[in-house]
Amino acid sequence: NAGVTQTPKFQVLKTGQSMTLQCAQDMNHNSMYWYRQDPGMGLRLIYYSASEGTTDKGEVPNGYNVSRLNKREFSLRLESAAPSQTSVYFCATVRRISTDTQYFGPGTRLTVL
Amino acid sequence: TQLLEQSPQFLSIQEGENLTVYCNSSSVFSSLQWYRQEPGEGPVLLVTVVTGGEVKKLKRLTFQFGDARKDSSLHITAAQPGDTGLYLCAGDEVDYKLSFGAGTTVTVRA
């Protein structure tokens, strides 16, 4: 089992370009999350999907959109990238409720020039 | 504004020494989790504490949840270089969400 996979691992964009970060899990978990991690800021929640067919905003949703394609996949889209979106992005999954273990992917390191 | 405040931000100690990391909040959490993250990887769960006053031990790591469920601490006894990493606490908010602290970077020198 791969657990939680993320693609790409690294990406460099120019300001204004768009891209989609992909996340897939083979753990049959219901809930999926997108976080960004910046130095000194910890992990901040961008969007989450409590179950297939639902998505909700987290703490820092501006500039992002998400799609819960099916139970396995949850994508994060940057429509018009800005330098402030330079960060490391993590996808996480949890079986059902947040007191369960969150399993994180390896991260996508994004640089916006 | 960070809901959970972690201290210290950085900690560098010699192998064999003890260390304590603190996680404090003005909010009450139904549970609190501790994660460790190594460079280039995602965080990995160490422990979940649920009951106020709870103490959990994981080999040389001791986790404590405050009586009021607003704070927690992580104590490492006789630290080893393998304990080096970023330690994150996370509190359980409503609606499936966790709120993370900014993290404590621990370096254990051989």
Interface residues (C-beta under 8 A of the other chain):
Chain A: V4 S31 Y35 G40 M41 G42 L43 R44 L45 Y48 A50 D56 G58 F90 A92 V94 I97 S98 T99 T101 Q102 F104 G105 P106 G107
Chain B: Q2 L4 Q6 Q9 S30 S31 Q33 G40 E41 G42 P43 V44 L45 T48 V50 L88 A90 D92 E93 D95 Y96 K97 L98 S99 F100 G101 A102 G103
